[in-house]
Amino acid sequence: MFEKIIVVIIIILIIILISCLKKKNAWKIPKKEFPVNWRIILSEKVIFYNNLNEEEKKRFEFKLQEFLLNCKITGIKTDVEETDKLLVAASAVIPIFEFPNWKYLNLDEVLLYPASFDTNFDMSSNSSVLGMVGSGYMEGKMILSKQSLINGFRNETDKKNTAIHEFVHLIDKADGAVDGVPELLLAKQYTLPWMDLIKKKIDEIYDGSSDINPYGATDNTEFFAVISEYFFERPQLLKTKHPDLYKMLEKIFKTDSISRFKTKKRNVTGRNSPCPCGSGKKFKYCCGKNL
């Protein structure tokens, strides 16, 4: 019996490996120019993007295009607008922005529900789930609440961003173990200090002496996702209240998140506004002249 179980496990692992290799070989690279209207939406909705320099914005745009070429966004009982697609893609790019070769090989489709759902993907009156990474027959899928996706970028003071939370789960999962330790991002010498820090901070949540979302105390996996939301939503507050956590997350994501939120502004692009492409010209005389 035990030998049969081992054989089944090996077969499953081989299937997963073949699937990943096929996706890697079929990986699409952006070849078209980044759409002007996409740049406008990003500048109006994504504060992280607005704090990048021109070279970094080009890199962000490339990764965003790459993600959308390789991952399908499907609406379930809701329409998928262009803004929805860009916010999903931005959520995917933000945590891996300093890892230019990163590919979400463990994801092929994001399902957008209009609001919350339950663990059976039903939108009942008692549903409370806002995001989920699929497993089993839903392997390779992510489920997100459209309402929560939009709120994650609209409200930058609540330390929450459901979509980033779920993409961090995928990053955690990419090394083969969903355990709150992103081995593909975190240098080995920091693994034990990171696990010790998680335990310490979860204890503080249980003691009622922490401002971290209590859901982070569920386990190491949820703590990593919850604290990553905090890191990308309220970095200055995190550094003030939890400098040890902030320092470790800097090492994991290889970025000073505070620098990405120096100005918390969303640009509104009018005809006489500076063109979001960075040319220095007015929008109407640059990218907007053909719109």
Disulfide bonds with the S-S distance in Angstrom:
none
